[in-house]
Amino acid sequence: MITMDDIVREGHPALREVAKEVSFPLVAEDIELGEKMTEFLKNSQDPELAEKYGLRGGVGLAAPQLAISKRIIAIEIPSMEEDSDEPFLSTVMYNPKILSHSVQQAAIEEGEGCLSVDRHVPGLVVRNAKVTISYFDKDGESHKIRLRNYAAIVVQHEIDHINGVMFYDHIDKTNPNYAPDDVLLLS
């Protein structure tokens, strides 16, 4: 089981490296890694398990955050519907790529957080409001999905990790809360 002790923090060199693509068919350890990453995210969102194991809540995790240089990300975004137990998006993406994106940009009003960053970093992280992503699943099947708003931001954050980019690299250094007028602010 992955715990917070397994997640490397800012300053670790693995977070600044471009991760290597995985090859198919996947080896068992890459499939197991994706499953463990998903399990961590689910556990981190369960209040009892999160408290028991000292987990910070997360919706995405990238292999470089575990000091593993592989292009693997896990996404676990809970449903926005109050009466639904089904997640909005739950997947492990192998070799994900952004194929296209909107001109419209978006940012989370209260800023972004990261399991590898133990401090609050104020500022707006302006990203694309819509993205089309291609990726492979654990069986080697190719997928293409279009995401918007919060889900698009989460996936872009994780793809940044496999490219050695941290969320705060996107924050305007001189004016952290600056966003052009046409940026969609998400609460």
Residue pairs with C-beta under 8 A, 6 or more apart in sequence:
1 36
1 39
1 40
1 43
1 53
2 36
2 37
2 39
2 40
2 61
2 66
3 40
3 53
3 54
3 55
4 53
4 54
4 55
4 56
4 115
6 66
7 61
7 65
7 66
7 115
7 116
8 14
8 15
8 64
8 65
8 66
8 67
8 116
9 116
9 117
9 118
10 114
10 116
10 117
10 118
10 166
12 67
12 116
14 64
14 65
14 67
14 68
14 69
15 64
15 65
15 116
15 161
15 164
15 166
16 164
16 166
17 64
17 69
17 164
18 162
18 163
18 164
19 62
19 63
19 64
19 68
19 69
19 70
19 71
19 72
19 161
19 162
19 163
19 164
20 69
20 70
20 71
21 70
21 71
21 95
22 30
22 70
22 71
22 72
22 94
22 95
24 94
24 136
24 140
25 140
26 94
26 138
26 140
30 70
30 72
30 94
30 138
31 138
33 63
33 66
33 68
33 70
33 72
34 72
34 74
34 92
34 94
34 138
35 92
37 61
37 63
37 66
37 72
37 73
37 74
37 92
38 74
38 76
38 90
38 92
40 55
40 58
40 61
40 74
41 58
41 59
41 60
41 61
41 74
41 75
41 76
42 76
43 49
43 50
43 53
43 55
44 50
44 55
44 56
44 57
44 58
45 57
45 58
45 59
45 76
45 78
49 55
50 56
50 57
56 115
58 76
58 115
59 75
59 76
59 77
59 78
59 154
60 73
60 74
60 75
60 76
60 154
60 155
60 157
60 158
61 73
61 74
61 115
61 158
62 72
62 73
62 74
62 158
62 161
62 162
63 69
63 70
63 71
63 72
63 73
63 162
64 70
64 161
64 162
64 164
65 115
65 116
65 161
70 162
71 94
71 95
71 96
71 162
72 92
72 93
72 94
72 162
73 92
73 93
73 96
73 155
73 158
73 159
73 161
73 162
74 91
74 92
74 93
75 89
75 90
75 91
75 92
75 93
75 151
75 154
75 155
75 158
76 87
76 89
76 90
77 87
77 88
77 89
77 90
77 150
77 151
77 154
78 87
78 88
79 85
79 86
79 87
79 88
80 88
88 151
89 147
89 151
91 135
91 137
92 137
92 138
93 133
93 135
93 136
93 137
93 155
93 158
94 135
94 136
94 137
94 138
95 135
95 136
96 133
96 134
96 135
96 155
96 158
96 159
96 162
97 133
97 134
97 135
97 159
98 128
98 131
98 132
98 133
98 156
98 159
99 131
99 132
99 133
99 134
99 144
100 131
100 132
101 128
101 130
101 131
101 132
102 128
102 129
102 130
102 131
102 148
104 128
104 129
104 130
104 182
104 184
105 126
105 127
105 128
105 129
105 179
105 180
105 182
105 183
105 184
106 126
106 127
106 128
106 129
106 149
106 152
106 153
106 183
106 184
106 185
106 186
107 124
107 125
107 126
107 127
107 153
107 179
107 183
107 184
107 185
107 186
108 124
108 125
108 150
108 153
108 185
108 186
108 187
109 124
109 185
109 186
109 187
110 187
111 120
111 121
111 122
111 123
111 124
111 125
112 121
112 125
112 153
112 157
112 167
113 120
113 121
114 157
114 166
114 167
116 161
116 166
117 166
117 167
117 168
121 167
121 168
121 171
122 176
122 177
123 168
123 171
123 172
123 176
123 177
124 171
124 172
124 176
124 177
124 178
124 179
124 183
124 185
125 153
125 157
125 167
125 168
125 170
125 171
126 170
126 179
126 180
126 183
127 152
127 153
127 156
127 157
127 170
128 152
128 156
129 148
129 149
129 152
129 184
130 146
130 147
130 148
130 149
130 152
131 146
131 147
131 148
131 152
131 155
131 156
132 144
132 145
132 146
132 147
133 144
133 145
133 146
133 147
133 155
133 159
134 142
134 143
134 144
135 142
135 143
136 142
136 143
137 143
147 155
149 184
149 186
150 186
153 186
157 167
160 166
160 167
160 169
172 178
179 185
